[in-house]
Amino acid sequence: MPAYYYLIPQLPSLSYNAPLPMTSQAFIDLCKREIPPSNMPLLDLCTLNPDIRESAPASSSAFIDAWRAWERALRLNLARRRSLKLKRDGGAYGGAGIEPPAYPAAAAAAAKAAFAIESPLEAELFLDQARWNAIESLQGLSYFGENAVYAYLLKLRLLERKALFKAEEGFAEYTMLYAAILDGQRS
């Protein structure tokens, strides 16, 4: 496992409640100069939107595989809860017969807790905080290894996503969509 004793210390520290210090693309550009070309494709697997319809083939990184399993479990558990709330037949994700996994338990618990939050914005922020915590947990004590690089990229992507949330605009959009849904049900 390669160590990145030069790359990691030069990076700005990340905190979930702090502003974004650099973009994920700027970080990837930095990585192109600092990590072996053979590891670059693994950065593409560090996504907040993995395919949840089927288990992805294993990568060469246990961290990335664990992250994808965590995010998949979260999304499938959220989909299951939405389906049950809307009383849709099947209850499994998209009617495709995919049952949400109970493991990782923290992902299933985060889905359950987020579903109880009234505000869509607050629920999304809660889920992103849960993702952040999962990334830190999965990274472990690997401060200078490749897991630190992958975790840093995922955290940057979470901060970028968080920066897109604008409470007033989001609430206005939510209100407009909700009114449209109600109007559609009345007709």
C-alpha positions as CSV (number, residue, x, y, z in Angstrom):
1,M,0.0,0.0,0.0
2,P,1.6,3.3,-1.1
3,A,2.0,6.1,1.4
4,Y,1.5,9.7,0.5
5,Y,3.7,11.5,3.0
6,Y,4.0,14.5,0.7
7,L,0.5,14.8,-0.7
8,I,-1.6,14.5,2.4
9,P,0.2,17.0,4.7
10,Q,-0.1,19.7,2.0
11,L,-3.9,19.4,1.9
12,P,-6.1,21.9,3.7
13,S,-7.9,20.2,6.6
14,L,-11.6,19.4,6.1
15,S,-14.4,19.8,8.5
16,Y,-18.1,19.2,7.7
17,N,-19.1,22.6,9.1
18,A,-16.3,24.5,7.4
19,P,-16.4,26.0,3.8
20,L,-15.0,24.1,0.9
21,P,-11.2,24.7,0.7
22,M,-10.8,23.4,-2.9
23,T,-12.9,21.7,-5.5
24,S,-12.8,17.9,-6.0
25,Q,-11.5,18.6,-9.5
26,A,-8.6,20.6,-8.1
27,F,-7.8,17.7,-5.8
28,I,-7.9,15.2,-8.7
29,D,-5.6,17.5,-10.7
30,L,-3.2,17.5,-7.7
31,C,-3.5,13.7,-7.5
32,K,-2.5,13.4,-11.1
33,R,0.9,14.7,-10.2
34,E,1.3,12.9,-6.9
35,I,-0.2,9.4,-7.1
36,P,0.7,6.5,-9.5
37,P,-1.3,6.5,-12.7
38,S,-2.6,3.0,-11.8
39,N,-4.4,4.4,-8.8
40,M,-6.2,7.2,-10.8
41,P,-9.1,5.0,-12.0
42,L,-9.9,4.4,-8.3
43,L,-10.7,8.1,-7.9
44,D,-13.5,7.6,-10.4
45,L,-15.1,5.1,-8.0
46,C,-15.2,7.7,-5.2
47,T,-18.7,8.9,-5.9
48,L,-21.7,9.9,-3.9
49,N,-23.9,8.2,-6.4
50,P,-22.9,4.5,-6.8
51,D,-25.1,2.2,-8.8
52,I,-27.5,0.7,-6.3
53,R,-29.4,-1.8,-8.5
54,E,-26.7,-4.4,-8.1
55,S,-23.6,-4.9,-6.2
56,A,-20.7,-3.4,-8.0
57,P,-17.7,-5.7,-8.8
58,A,-15.0,-5.4,-6.2
59,S,-12.3,-2.8,-6.8
60,S,-8.7,-3.2,-5.6
61,S,-9.6,-0.9,-2.6
62,A,-11.3,-2.3,0.5
63,F,-12.1,1.2,1.5
64,I,-13.9,2.0,-1.8
65,D,-15.8,-1.3,-1.7
66,A,-16.9,-0.6,1.9
67,W,-18.0,2.9,1.0
68,R,-20.0,1.7,-1.9
69,A,-21.7,-1.0,0.2
70,W,-22.5,1.7,2.9
71,E,-24.0,4.1,0.4
72,R,-25.9,1.3,-1.4
73,A,-27.4,0.2,2.0
74,L,-28.3,3.8,2.8
75,R,-30.0,4.4,-0.5
76,L,-31.9,1.1,-0.6
77,N,-33.1,1.6,3.0
78,L,-34.3,5.1,2.0
79,A,-36.0,3.8,-1.1
80,R,-37.8,1.1,1.0
81,R,-39.0,3.6,3.5
82,R,-40.3,5.9,0.7
83,S,-42.1,3.0,-1.0
84,L,-43.8,1.9,2.3
85,K,-44.8,5.5,3.0
86,L,-46.3,5.9,-0.4
87,K,-47.9,2.4,-0.1
88,R,-46.4,1.3,-3.3
89,D,-46.5,-2.4,-4.1
90,G,-43.4,-4.4,-3.5
91,G,-41.7,-2.2,-1.0
92,A,-38.3,-3.2,-2.4
93,Y,-36.3,-0.7,-4.4
94,G,-38.2,0.3,-7.6
95,G,-40.1,-2.9,-7.6
96,A,-36.9,-4.6,-8.7
97,G,-37.0,-7.0,-5.8
98,I,-33.9,-5.6,-4.2
99,E,-34.2,-5.9,-0.5
100,P,-32.4,-3.2,1.5
101,P,-29.5,-4.7,3.5
102,A,-29.5,-4.3,7.3
103,Y,-25.7,-4.1,7.2
104,P,-23.9,-1.7,7.5
105,A,-26.2,-1.1,10.5
106,A,-25.2,2.6,10.6
107,A,-26.5,3.1,7.1
108,A,-29.8,1.5,7.8
109,A,-30.1,3.6,11.1
110,A,-29.2,6.8,9.2
111,A,-32.0,6.1,6.7
112,K,-34.5,5.5,9.5
113,A,-33.5,8.6,11.4
114,A,-33.5,10.9,8.3
115,F,-36.9,9.7,7.3
116,A,-38.3,11.0,10.6
117,I,-37.0,14.5,9.9
118,E,-39.8,16.9,8.7
119,S,-37.6,19.3,6.7
120,P,-36.2,17.9,3.4
121,L,-33.2,20.2,3.8
122,E,-32.5,19.1,7.3
123,A,-32.9,15.5,6.3
124,E,-30.4,15.9,3.5
125,L,-27.9,17.6,5.8
126,F,-28.4,14.8,8.3
127,L,-27.7,12.2,5.7
128,D,-24.6,14.0,4.5
129,Q,-23.3,14.2,8.1
130,A,-23.9,10.5,8.4
131,R,-22.0,9.9,5.2
132,W,-19.1,12.1,6.5
133,N,-19.1,10.0,9.7
134,A,-19.1,6.8,7.7
135,I,-16.2,8.0,5.6
136,E,-14.1,8.8,8.7
137,S,-15.0,5.5,10.2
138,L,-14.1,3.5,7.1
139,Q,-10.8,5.4,6.7
140,G,-9.7,4.4,10.1
141,L,-6.2,5.4,11.2
142,S,-4.8,5.4,7.7
143,Y,-3.6,9.0,7.7
144,F,-1.0,8.8,4.9
145,G,-2.3,5.8,2.9
146,E,-4.4,5.6,-0.2
147,N,-7.6,5.4,2.0
148,A,-6.8,9.0,3.1
149,V,-6.8,10.1,-0.5
150,Y,-10.1,8.4,-1.3
151,A,-11.7,9.7,1.9
152,Y,-10.5,13.2,1.2
153,L,-12.1,13.1,-2.3
154,L,-15.4,11.8,-0.9
155,K,-15.4,14.5,1.8
156,L,-14.7,17.2,-0.8
157,R,-17.7,15.9,-2.9
158,L,-19.9,16.1,0.2
159,L,-18.8,19.6,0.9
160,E,-19.5,20.6,-2.7
161,R,-23.0,19.0,-2.5
162,K,-23.6,20.8,0.8
163,A,-22.6,24.1,-0.8
164,L,-25.3,23.7,-3.4
165,F,-28.1,23.7,-0.7
166,K,-29.7,27.1,-0.4
167,A,-32.4,27.0,2.2
168,E,-34.7,29.8,0.8
169,E,-34.5,28.6,-2.8
170,G,-34.9,25.0,-1.8
171,F,-38.0,25.7,0.3
172,A,-39.5,27.8,-2.4
173,E,-38.9,25.0,-4.9
174,Y,-40.3,22.4,-2.4
175,T,-43.4,24.5,-1.9
176,M,-44.0,24.9,-5.6
177,L,-43.5,21.2,-6.3
178,Y,-45.7,20.2,-3.3
179,A,-48.5,22.5,-4.6
180,A,-48.2,21.0,-8.1
181,I,-48.5,17.5,-6.6
182,L,-51.6,18.5,-4.6
183,D,-53.2,20.1,-7.7
184,G,-52.4,16.9,-9.7
185,Q,-54.2,14.8,-7.1
186,R,-57.3,17.0,-7.1
187,S,-57.8,16.7,-10.8
